[in-house]
């Protein structure tokens, strides 16, 4: 029997979906993908085949009257009409935060949703929107199995010393500690390395997930050892609109001297900083690289500088480095950023091959480079589909 697995990645105003289909017991393949954008305004549904060719499009003019339930009902009907004889078995959801309890994907029930709701303060821009379609699907299709796959789960192998802050123990016990994020991406890359570069897959690898949200992870023997993100997805590298690493004293200054409240701080740190804040132009790396404005150059320089700093830190956490991997939007597509990072990492043994890097091939370092640098596209949706099928099989 051919099985269908629906993967959902929901945001504040969009629902991205991917449909994977495969024979029972066999490997799954992407069948279609798409999104509903503009929720609450003027929702626009678009669907594409695996090659990116359009399959369908629909717009609603009065989005404020359309709930998640209505939009997901439409999506499910469309999915069921395009299963091509397969049976929809389950829906897998990306859920940013699983806390300390969830180190593996889990079949969702009402109690689990309620528990995940308590983690909203740890991921305020993501968790509420991850949970909304879970509730909506339960309302419109209560018999459909739903599985939560957590961005924090892959990092639960971090040693305790890498997780705790130098805070009173009572706060640590309450859950104020480093969790790490982008775990589904890192888990996919760790698996992919066993296929494309088995000689380094079991070694000491730093993966740079560079996109609008950006982080890095130290992976040793296929397991997460340390991550640049911490208590929230705000820590670590500068991102599209997020600050990354910031002295907590800055927050105190903004509260005490600027009179900023929690909501104003949240907006500043999550939505007005990062590449956008430094450049004053854009949060899009492509726009910044095309710009002649010196502020744009400074934003790019800071981004690459911080990657170089964190690379050294993560290599130290593993006692060395055997490979560097670039992934996600910027990591997979920006030869300029990769070149700058690799030039900074020459002291670690990374020797760039400019021609290979410009050609976006898998290995972008010279043949005699002591440390290889690889470009490997990530696929969080495939990882979620695999996890969902595994949960279905118990």
N, C-alpha and C positions, 0 to 999 in steps of 0.2 A: 504493500500500500504506500502510495506517495503521501508524504506529510508536509503540511505547511506550518511555518513558524513566523508569526508576526512580531517584528521588533519595533518598539516605540521609544523615541527619545524626545521628550516634551520640554519646551521652554515656556517663557512667560507669554508669548504671543504666537507660538508655532507648535506644531506636532509633526516631527519627522518620522517617517516609517520606512521599513524595509521588509519585504516578504521573501523568505527563504523556503525553497521546496526541495525535497529529496526523497529517495526511496527509504523506507523504514530500515534502519541499520546502515544506510549508506551516507556518503558525504552530501551536505546540502549546498545548493547554489542559489545565488541571488536571482529572484524571478522578476521583481519590480521594486521600485523605491519612489519616494516622493515626500511631499509635505503639505500641510495646511498652514499657510501664513496668514497674518493679519487677523488673528482671533480677537473678538470683541470690537473690531472696526469694520473691515470688509473682507471676510475670509476668502482666501484663494487656494483651491486645491489643484495640485499638479502631480501627475504620476509619470514615471519614465521607465523604460526597459533597462536592462543591465548596461547597455551601451550608451545610455543617456538620451535615447530617442523618445520624444513625447508620446504618451499613451492616452492621457486624458487631462482635461482642465475644466474647472467649474468655479465660478465666483458667486458669492452671496453679497448683496449690496447693504444689508442691514445686519451687520455682525453682532451688534450689541444685544440682539434678541436671541442669539444662537448660543446654546450652552455646549460644554464639552460633550455631553451625552448626544446631542443632535449631530455634531460634527463626527463623532466616533461612530455613530450609527451609520452615517453615510459612508465613512471609510470602510467599515466592516462589510457593508453591502458591496462596495466596489471590489474589495479584496476577494470576497466569496465568488464574485462573477469572473475573477481572473485567476482562480486556483488551477485551472486547466486539469480538472479531474482529481486534484489532490484534496485532502481533508485538513482544514485548519485545526491544529491540535492545541495551540497555546499562544499566548502573547508574552514576550519577554520585555521588561522595562529597564532602562538605565535609571538607577537611583543613585544620586551622588553620594549620599551619606548612609552608611550602615552602622556607624558607631563601633563600639568594641565587640558587640555581640555577634554581628554578622560577618564572618570571615569567608562565607561561601554563599552562592545564590540560594534563594529560598522561595518555596511556593507560598503565594500570598493568601492571607485570610484577613478578616476584619481586625483581629488582635494585632497582627503584624503591622497593618496600616496605622493603627493607633499608636503603636510603639515608634514607628518611623516618623510620625508627626512630632514626637518630642524632640527630634533632631533638627527641626526646622531652624532654630536659632544658630546652629552650627553651619548651615548652608542656606541662608535666607533667600538668595537669588535663584537657587536651583531646586531645593527639596520640595517646596510647595507645588511647583509645576511638574515635578516628577510624579507626585502622588495624585494630582488631579485626574489624569487619564486612567489611573488604576481604579479610582472610585467610579469614574464614568463608565468604564468597560464593565465593571461589576454590576452596574445598574442596567445596562442595555443587553449584556450577554452574560448573565450570572453563571452559566455552566462552563464558560471558557476558562481554562486553567491560566493563571497569571503568575509570572515568576519575576522576582526582583533581583537584579544583578547590580552589585555595588561597586562604585568607583574607589571606595576605601578598602575593599576586601583584600586586594593583592598585597597591600602594605602591612597586613597583620602579622607578617613574618619578620617585621623589623624588631631588632632587639630592644628591650625596655629602655636602655640608655639612649637610644635614638628617638624614643617617643616622648620622654618626659621633659617638662620645663623645670627650671630652677624656681619653683613656686612651692608654697606650703603643701605638705602631703595631702591635706584634706581636699584641696582643689584638684590635685591629680586624681584622687580617688573619685571625685565627682565627674571626671571625664575631661578635664582641661589638660589636653596632651596633644601630641602630633598624630594626625591620622593619615595624611597623604591622600592624593586624589589622582585622577587620570589612570586609575589602576586597571581598567578594562583595556586601555590602549597598551599599557606596559605588559600586561599579561599576554595580549596577542603578539606583541613583538618578541617576548621571551619564547613563545611557541614557534614563531616564524623563524627565529634564529636557528633552531634545531634543524630546520629544513634547508635554509640558504647558507648558513655559516656554522655548521656543527663544530668546527674547530675552536670557536670562541663561545658557543652557546653555554657551555658549562663553566666559563671563566668569569672574569670581572668586567662587566659591561656597564657603561653609562648610556642611558637612553635619554635623548632630548626631545620631548614632546613640545614642539614649538608651533603654537597657533595663536588665536585670539586669547585663549587661555594657555598659559605656558608653564611647564614644569620640567624637572629632570629627576631621574631615578637611578640609584645604584642597584644593579642586579648581579648577585653573585650566586653561581650554581643554579640559575634560573629563578631565584627568589629575591624579592625586594629586601634590601638592607637599609636603605635610607632614601628620603625624598626631599625635594626642596619645599614642597607645600607642607603645611603643618596643621594647626587647629582648624583652619578654614582654607578655602581655595584662594585666599588673598595673599598668602605668604610666598616667599621665594623670588622668582624672576619677575621683572616688570612685564606686564602683559598689555593687551590692547587698550584696556581702560582701567586696569587694576594696578595698584602701587607695587606689589611684590614686597620684598623685605623692607621693613620700616621700623626705625627706632620708636618704641612705645612712647618715649618722651615727646615725640611730635604730636601724638594724639592728645596727651595731657596739655600741651601748649595750645592746641586748637580749641580745646574745651575751656581752659582757664583764661586765655588771653583773647581768643576770637569768639568766645561764647557759643561755640557750635554744640548742638545736641546730637544724640545718637543717630537720628535720621539723617541729619546733614553730614555727619561723618561717614555714614554708610554710603551716601551718594558720592561724596568726594573720593573715598578710597576704592569703591567698586566701579564707578561709572565715569569719573572725570579725570582720572590719573593715568598712569602707564604711558604708552606711546602717545596717546591723545593729549594727555596733560603736558608732557615734556615738549612735544612738537607744537602744540596749539593748532594743529592742522588736521590730523586724522589718526585713527587707531589702526589703519590698514597699512601693513608693511610695504605693499606694492606702491601705494601713493607716496609714502615717505622716501622710498628709494628713487622714485622718479622726480622728487622735488629738489629744487636748488636752494631752498630755504635752510639756513644754518641750523635752525631749531629742529628741523626734520633730521638732519645729519646727527645732531646731538642725541636725539631719541634712539636712532639706530645704533649709535656708538654705545650708549648706555645699555641697551638690550644685549648686545654682543659681549660687552665687558662683563656684565653680570653672569652670562652663560659661562664665560671663561673662569670666573671666580668660583662658581658652583661646581664646575667640572673638577677643579683641583680639590675641592672639599669632598666631593663624592668619591673620587679616586682614593683619597686619604682614608675614607671610611672603610674601603675594601682592601687597603694595603697595596694598591696598585691598579693598573688599568690594562685590559686586554683588547678592548674594542670600544668605539664610540658609534652610536647609532642616532641618526636624525630621522624624525618622523613628524606627522601632522602637517597642516597647511604650509607654514613657513619652512619647516624642516625639510619637507619633501620638494618644495618648489623654488626656494630662494637660494640660488647658487652664491649670491653675494654674502648673505648671512653665514652660510656654511663655510665659505672661504675665510671670513674674518675669524670665526670660531676656531677653525683648524689652524690658522696662522698663530693664534694665541696659544694653541695647545702643542706647539712644536716641542716645547720643553718636556712634554709627556711622551714624545716619540711619534706624534702624528705628522706625517709628511704628505701634504696635499698634492694631488695630480690635477692641475687646473683644467686640463682638457676633459678629463673624466667628470670633474665637478660641473663644468659648464654643460656637459651632455646629459646630466641627471642620471648617470648610470648607478648601479647598485653600490659598487665600491669606488670611492672618490679619492682614495689615497694611492700613492706610488707603489709599485710592486715591491720595493725594498723598504717600505714604511714599517717600522717596528710595531706600530699600532694601527690597525685598519680603521677607517671611518666609513660607515655604510649608510645608505639611504634606503629605508624600508617603509613603504606605505602602511599605515595602520588600518585596522578594520574592526572598530569596536562593535559594530552591528553583528558581524560574523561571530565575534566572541560571545555576545549575548545570545545569539541563536544557538550556539553550541551548548552553552550553559543551560538554556531553557530546555533543550531536548534531553540533556543529562538529568535534570530534575524530574522531567516526565517519566524517565526510566527508573527513577528511585535511587 
